[in-house]
Amino acid sequence: MLHMSNGSLIRLGYDADSFSANALVDIYAKLGDIEAAMMVFEKILLPDIVSWNTLITGCALHGFHDLTLELLQEMKVLGTTPNMFTLSSILKACAGMGMIDLGRQINSHLMKVGFDTNVFVCVGLVDMYSKCGLMEDARRVFNLMPMQDLIYWNSIISAYVQNLNDEEAISLFCDMQKEGFNCNQTTLSTILKPIASLQLIDASKEIHSYAIKLGLESDVYVTNSLIDAYGKCHYTEDAKKPIERTSKCCMEMLHMSNGSLIRLGYDADSFSANALVDIYAKLGDIEAAMMVFEKILLPDIVSWNTLITGCALHGFHDLTLELLQEMKVLGTTPNMFTLSSILKACAGMGMIDLGRQINSHLMKVGFDTNVFVCVGLVDMYSKCGLMEDARRVFNLMPMQDLIYWNSIISAYVQNLNDEEAISLFCDMQKEGFNCNQTTLSTILKPIASLQLIDASKEIHSYAIKLGLESDVYVTNSLIDAYGKCHYTEDAKKVFVILYLFVTCFIFIY
């Protein structure tokens, strides 16, 4: 299986049933081999909506816009009704071909059938209008979204960046921050483009600092965008820092034993030292992290937080609390990132009294609405078995985004309250939030425990629609759910999907 050319899997008979055939269509379509995808698709006797969507999505993704629209017509003629996933792909084709009239017709249809609030559809509409240069229409779609989560914000900010409206993109980024949304690598790499264009050095440094706090400073897209921003601002020394940090990570992982970087002198300046502390702490080598930390003449809040976070992450709870006391004695005030790590130590040691004191302090200083802090509080209370307190924190959150929902659902799962976990998952769906692999793999545990076969199949179908059917965590959870429901054939099919995907991936690379 590791040495086959495209088409060999078909000859081995993996297109014999519709489930496996859909999986193969998905693999070939995602790889851009539309010809192979079509070959498999044409062998399906009764292609369902999943079959059509998989092929149409692949065509739209790789720029086969004419074929995308032809497939839409064909599926309608053959009696399959397009759904929101189909139409979001068609919008991509409209954008690619500049077919704004068809795009507007689809927009009107989506409003009539009530799909215009779906995340895939809304993002597709924003993308279509922005690529056609119609930013007023794109902004109108964004403004009408009932729940503006991070995916929506990223889409509209990216739209303004693509249309070279740098000031409005930055203004929207600031609005997003005021609304309490956290960024991901997409947000940061996108917003750095207008910042670089306008040569805003202070903003560049702020984004750099924020990337470090979020643990995204080694992400290749963020790093490249930071280098570009610093370069355009003529701050070449700062531009070198992201390169140095990324290269240190690679050197650590690829060529060096623990401690080698210190001996090579990479702890000479505070920036490099913080980077090394971060690497060693994340690897769990707290001794090496401490060695570098102790060489920093004036450790700042980033230095302390990096070490404390690493200790809390790897279960060194006593040391975590000792470091908190030490940093306070030496005059560094803990911030929300520090305290969220301390909450992890409180949870690990069952120190609920200290946890409650931190909770009260956070409320006084106004940190109790921060995502890191709130998730830390939910985690602490749930690990101490205090689900009423965990739920109270969740209910008081001003903006309940996906991270919050995942934390409270996971809390109920950990405390073996399967019914309440499933009930919360249903509430999250009603609120219009979309899932990620964490949500699906978490909710499949109580579904498996209660042996709910219909729910297992629904989650499976949802995973396919979200493109998560090949995620290892989701796949393992699905196999477990089907197994506990005594549906061994379905469990085998899921395993085959993962096997095929991994095999093709290994072959390609």
C-alpha positions in Angstrom: 0.0 0.0 0.0 2.9 2.3 0.6 4.3 2.2 -3.0 1.2 2.5 -5.1 0.4 5.0 -7.8 -3.0 6.8 -8.0 -5.6 4.3 -9.0 -4.1 1.3 -7.4 -6.4 1.5 -4.4 -9.4 1.3 -6.8 -7.9 -1.8 -8.4 -7.7 -3.4 -5.0 -11.4 -3.1 -4.6 -11.7 -0.3 -2.0 -14.5 1.3 -4.2 -16.7 -1.7 -3.6 -19.1 0.0 -1.2 -20.4 3.6 -1.1 -18.8 4.4 2.3 -15.3 3.4 1.2 -15.9 5.0 -2.2 -16.8 8.3 -0.6 -13.6 8.1 1.4 -11.5 7.6 -1.7 -13.3 10.4 -3.5 -12.5 12.6 -0.6 -8.8 11.6 -0.5 -8.3 12.1 -4.3 -10.3 15.4 -4.3 -8.3 16.9 -1.4 -5.0 15.9 -3.2 -6.3 17.7 -6.3 -6.4 14.5 -8.4 -9.9 15.2 -9.7 -9.6 12.7 -12.5 -9.1 9.8 -10.0 -11.9 11.2 -7.8 -14.2 11.2 -10.8 -13.3 7.6 -11.6 -14.3 6.5 -8.2 -17.4 8.7 -8.1 -18.7 7.2 -11.3 -18.5 3.7 -9.8 -21.0 4.6 -7.0 -24.4 3.2 -8.0 -26.4 5.6 -5.9 -24.3 8.6 -5.0 -25.8 10.4 -1.9 -25.4 14.0 -0.8 -22.1 13.2 0.9 -20.7 11.8 -2.4 -21.7 14.8 -4.4 -20.5 17.3 -1.8 -17.1 15.6 -1.5 -16.5 15.8 -5.2 -17.9 19.3 -5.6 -15.9 20.6 -2.7 -12.7 19.2 -4.2 -13.3 20.7 -7.6 -14.1 24.1 -6.0 -11.0 23.9 -3.7 -8.6 23.3 -6.6 -10.1 25.8 -9.0 -12.1 23.6 -11.3 -15.0 26.1 -11.3 -16.7 25.1 -14.5 -16.8 21.5 -13.4 -18.1 22.5 -10.0 -21.1 24.2 -11.6 -21.6 21.3 -14.1 -21.8 18.9 -11.1 -24.3 21.1 -9.4 -26.6 20.9 -12.4 -26.1 17.1 -12.7 -26.9 16.4 -9.1 -30.1 18.4 -9.3 -31.1 16.6 -12.5 -30.5 13.2 -10.8 -32.7 14.2 -7.9 -30.3 15.2 -5.1 -31.1 18.5 -3.5 -28.1 20.7 -2.7 -27.6 21.6 1.0 -25.6 24.3 2.7 -22.3 22.5 2.2 -22.9 22.2 -1.5 -23.9 25.8 -1.9 -20.9 27.1 0.1 -18.6 25.3 -2.4 -20.7 26.7 -5.3 -20.1 30.2 -3.9 -16.3 29.5 -4.1 -16.8 28.8 -7.8 -18.8 31.9 -8.3 -16.0 33.9 -6.6 -13.4 32.3 -8.8 -15.3 33.0 -12.0 -16.6 36.4 -11.0 -20.2 35.2 -11.4 -21.8 37.7 -9.1 -25.3 37.4 -10.5 -25.4 33.6 -9.7 -23.8 34.4 -6.3 -26.6 36.8 -5.5 -29.2 34.3 -6.5 -27.7 31.7 -4.2 -27.6 34.4 -1.4 -31.3 35.0 -1.9 -32.1 31.3 -1.9 -30.1 30.8 1.3 -32.0 33.5 3.1 -35.3 31.9 2.0 -34.4 28.5 3.3 -32.8 29.8 6.5 -29.2 28.8 5.7 -27.9 32.3 5.7 -26.8 32.1 9.3 -24.7 29.0 8.9 -20.9 29.5 9.3 -19.9 27.7 6.1 -22.5 29.7 4.1 -21.7 33.1 5.7 -18.0 32.7 5.3 -18.6 31.6 1.7 -20.7 34.7 1.0 -18.1 37.1 2.5 -15.4 35.4 0.4 -17.4 35.6 -2.8 -18.4 39.3 -2.4 -14.9 40.3 -1.3 -13.2 38.5 -4.2 -15.6 40.3 -6.6 -14.6 43.6 -4.9 -18.1 44.2 -3.3 -17.0 45.0 0.2 -20.3 46.6 1.2 -22.1 43.4 0.5 -19.5 41.4 2.3 -19.8 43.7 5.3 -23.6 43.4 5.2 -23.4 39.6 5.4 -21.0 39.9 8.4 -23.1 42.4 10.2 -26.2 40.2 9.9 -24.5 37.2 11.4 -26.2 36.3 14.7 -23.1 34.9 16.4 -19.8 36.4 15.2 -17.2 33.8 16.2 -13.5 33.7 15.3 -14.1 32.1 11.9 -16.4 35.0 11.0 -14.0 37.7 12.2 -11.1 36.1 10.3 -13.1 36.0 7.1 -14.1 39.7 7.2 -10.6 40.9 8.3 -9.1 38.8 5.5 -11.6 40.3 3.0 -10.5 43.8 3.8 -6.8 42.8 3.6 -7.3 41.2 0.2 -9.0 44.4 -1.0 -6.1 46.5 0.3 -8.2 48.4 2.9 -5.6 48.2 5.6 -7.1 50.8 8.0 -10.5 49.0 8.1 -8.9 45.6 8.6 -6.9 46.9 11.6 -10.0 48.7 12.9 -12.0 45.4 12.7 -9.1 43.5 14.5 -9.3 46.0 17.3 -13.1 45.6 17.5 -12.6 41.8 17.6 -10.3 42.3 20.6 -12.8 44.5 22.4 -15.4 41.9 21.9 -13.2 39.4 23.8 -12.3 37.1 21.0 -8.9 35.4 21.0 -6.8 35.0 17.9 -5.3 32.0 16.2 -2.4 31.8 13.7 -4.7 32.8 10.8 -5.8 36.0 12.6 -2.2 37.0 13.4 -0.6 36.2 10.1 -3.5 38.1 8.3 -3.5 41.3 10.4 0.3 41.5 10.1 -0.1 42.2 6.4 -1.8 45.6 6.7 0.5 46.4 9.7 3.5 45.7 7.5 2.0 47.7 4.6 1.5 50.8 6.9 4.9 50.2 8.6 3.4 50.3 12.1 6.3 49.1 14.2 4.6 49.5 17.6 1.7 47.4 16.3 4.1 44.8 15.0 5.7 44.5 18.4 2.4 44.1 20.1 1.3 41.3 17.7 4.7 39.7 18.3 4.2 39.8 22.1 0.7 38.5 21.7 1.9 35.6 19.5 4.4 34.6 22.2 1.6 34.7 24.9 -0.5 32.4 22.7 2.3 30.0 22.0 2.2 30.9 18.3 5.6 32.5 18.0 7.1 29.4 16.2 4.2 29.0 13.8 5.6 29.2 10.3 2.9 31.6 9.0 3.1 33.9 12.0 6.9 33.9 11.8 7.0 34.8 8.1 4.5 37.6 8.6 6.5 39.0 11.6 9.7 38.9 9.5 7.9 40.7 6.7 6.4 43.3 9.1 9.7 44.1 10.8 11.5 44.1 7.5 9.1 46.7 6.0 9.5 48.8 9.2 13.3 48.6 8.7 13.8 46.9 12.1 16.1 44.2 10.8 17.3 43.1 14.3 13.8 42.4 15.3 13.2 40.6 12.1 16.0 38.2 13.0 14.4 37.2 16.3 11.5 35.1 14.9 14.0 33.4 12.6 16.3 32.6 15.6 13.4 31.4 17.7 12.1 29.0 15.0 15.6 27.7 14.2 16.2 27.0 17.8 13.0 24.9 18.0 14.1 23.0 14.9 17.6 22.5 16.3 16.3 21.3 19.6 13.9 18.8 18.0 16.2 17.5 15.2 19.9 17.5 16.2 20.5 18.2 19.9 20.3 16.5 23.2 18.9 18.4 26.2 21.3 21.0 27.4 23.3 21.3 24.1 21.9 24.7 23.2 23.0 26.2 26.5 26.5 25.0 25.9 26.5 26.6 22.5 25.7 30.0 24.1 22.1 30.5 22.9 21.2 31.8 26.4 23.3 34.9 25.9 20.4 37.4 25.7 17.0 37.5 27.4 15.0 36.9 24.2 16.9 33.8 23.3 16.9 32.7 26.9 13.1 33.0 27.1 12.9 30.9 23.8 15.1 28.2 25.4 13.1 28.1 28.6 10.0 27.7 26.5 11.5 24.8 24.5 12.8 22.9 27.5 9.6 23.5 29.6 7.3 22.3 26.8 9.5 19.2 26.4 9.2 18.6 30.1 12.9 19.1 30.8 12.3 21.4 33.8 15.8 21.0 35.1 17.3 22.4 31.8 14.6 25.1 31.7 15.6 26.2 35.3 19.3 26.3 34.3 18.6 28.7 31.5 16.1 30.8 33.6 18.6 31.2 36.4 21.1 32.8 33.9 18.6 35.6 33.0 19.8 38.7 34.9 16.3 40.4 35.0 13.6 37.9 34.2 10.4 39.6 33.0 6.8 38.4 33.1 7.3 36.4 29.9 10.3 34.6 31.5 8.3 33.7 34.7 5.2 32.7 32.8 7.1 30.5 30.4 8.7 28.5 33.3 5.6 28.4 35.5 3.4 27.2 32.5 5.9 24.4 31.8 5.9 23.3 35.4 2.1 23.3 35.7 1.8 21.5 32.3 4.0 18.6 33.3 2.6 18.2 36.8 5.4 20.0 38.9 2.7 21.6 41.0 4.7 22.2 44.1 7.4 24.0 42.1 4.7 26.0 40.2 3.5 27.4 43.5 7.0 28.0 44.8 7.8 30.0 41.6 4.7 32.1 42.1 5.9 33.1 45.6 9.4 33.8 44.3 8.3 36.0 41.4 6.1 38.1 43.8 9.0 38.5 46.3 11.3 39.7 43.4 8.7 42.3 42.4 7.0 40.8 39.3 3.2 41.0 39.5 1.4 37.9 38.2 -0.9 38.4 35.2 -3.8 36.4 33.9 -1.5 34.0 32.1 0.4 33.3 35.4 -2.8 32.7 37.3 -4.3 30.4 34.7 -1.2 28.2 35.2 -1.5 28.4 39.0 -5.1 27.2 38.7 -3.8 24.1 36.9 -1.5 23.4 39.9 -4.4 24.0 42.3 -6.5 21.4 40.4 -3.6 18.9 40.3 -3.1 19.2 44.1 -6.7 19.6 45.0 -6.0 22.9 46.7 -9.5 24.3 46.3 -9.2 27.0 49.0 -6.3 28.6 47.1 -8.2 28.2 43.9 -11.2 30.0 45.4 -8.9 32.8 46.6 -7.5 33.2 43.1 -11.0 33.2 41.7 -12.0 36.1 44.0 -8.8 38.0 43.1 -9.5 37.5 39.4 -13.0 38.9 39.8 -11.6 42.0 41.7 -9.1 42.8 39.0 -11.4 42.1 36.1 -9.6 39.0 34.7 -12.5 36.7 35.4 -13.9 37.1 31.8 -10.6 36.2 30.1 -10.7 32.9 28.1 -7.5 31.5 29.7 -8.7 32.3 33.2 -12.3 31.1 32.7 -11.2 27.8 31.2 -8.6 27.4 34.0 -11.4 27.9 36.6 -13.7 25.4 34.9 -10.9 22.9 34.8 -9.9 23.5 38.4 -13.4 23.2 39.8 -14.3 20.1 37.7 -11.1 18.3 38.6 -12.0 18.9 42.3 -15.4 17.5 41.6 -17.2 20.8 42.1 -19.3 20.9 39.0 -21.8 23.5 40.4 -18.9 26.0 40.7 -17.6 25.0 37.2 -21.1 25.6 35.8 -21.4 28.9 37.6 -18.1 30.1 35.9 -19.4 29.0 32.5 -22.8 30.7 33.0 -21.1 34.0 33.9 -18.9 34.1 30.8 -19.9 37.1 28.7 -19.1 35.5 25.4 -19.3 31.7 25.2 -17.1 30.7 22.3 -16.1 27.2 21.2 -13.2 27.0 23.7 -15.6 27.7 26.6 -18.1 25.1 25.4 -15.4 22.5 24.9 -14.2 23.1 28.5 -17.5 22.7 30.2 -18.5 19.7 28.1 -15.2 18.0 28.8 -15.7 18.8 32.5 -19.0 16.9 32.6 -17.4 14.0 30.7 -14.5 13.8 33.1 -17.0 13.7 36.0 -19.0 10.9 34.3 -22.2 13.0 33.9 -22.9 11.7 30.4 -26.4 13.0 30.0 -25.5 16.6 31.0 -22.5 16.6 28.6 -24.7 15.5 25.7 -27.4 18.1 26.8 -24.7 20.9 26.7 -23.5 19.7 23.3 -27.1 20.0 22.0 -27.3 23.5 23.5 -24.1 24.5 21.8 -25.5 23.3 18.5 -28.7 25.3 19.0 -26.6 28.4 19.7 -25.0 28.0 16.3 -21.5 27.0 17.3 -19.5 24.7 15.1 -17.4 21.8 16.4 -13.8 21.0 16.1 -11.9 17.7 16.6 -11.8 18.3 20.4 -15.6 18.7 20.6 -16.3 15.6 18.6 -13.8 13.3 20.2 -15.0 14.5 23.7 -18.7 14.1 23.1 -18.2 10.6 21.6 -17.1 9.4 25.0 -20.5 9.8 26.7 -22.2 8.6 23.5 -20.1 5.5 23.6 -20.7 5.0 27.3 -24.5 5.2 26.8 -24.3 3.0 23.6 -26.2 5.6 21.6 -25.8 4.2 18.0 -28.0 6.9 16.3 -26.0 9.7 18.0 -22.8 7.9 17.0 -23.8 7.9 13.4 -24.9 11.6 13.5 -21.5 12.6 14.9 -19.9 10.5 12.2 -21.9 12.2 9.5 -21.1 15.6 11.1 -17.3 14.8 11.2 -17.4 14.0 7.4 -19.1 17.3 6.7 -16.5 19.2 8.7 -13.7 17.3 7.0 -12.6 15.7 10.3 -13.3 12.1 9.4 -9.5 11.4 9.0 -8.5 13.1 12.3 -6.9 10.4 14.5 -8.7 11.5 17.7 -12.1 11.6 16.1 -11.5 8.3 14.3 -10.4 6.5 17.5 -13.4 7.9 19.3 -15.7 6.7 16.5 -14.2 3.2 16.5 -14.7 3.1 20.3 -18.3 4.3 20.0 -19.2 1.9 17.3 -17.5 -0.9 19.2 -19.3 -0.3 22.4 -22.6 -0.2 20.5 -21.6 -3.6 19.0 -21.6 -2.2 15.4 -18.3 -3.8 14.4 -18.8 -3.3 10.7 -19.1 0.4 11.1 -16.0 0.4 13.3 -14.1 -1.4 10.6 -15.2 1.1 8.0 -13.9 4.0 10.1 -10.6 2.2 10.5 -10.3 1.6 6.7 -10.9 5.3 6.1 -8.0 6.3 8.5 -5.8 3.5 7.0 -6.4 4.7 3.4 -5.8 8.3 4.3 -2.5 7.6 6.2 -1.3 5.3 3.4 -2.0 7.9 0.7 -0.3 10.6 2.8 2.8 8.5 3.4 2.9 7.6 -0.3 2.6 11.3 -1.4 5.3 12.5 1.0 
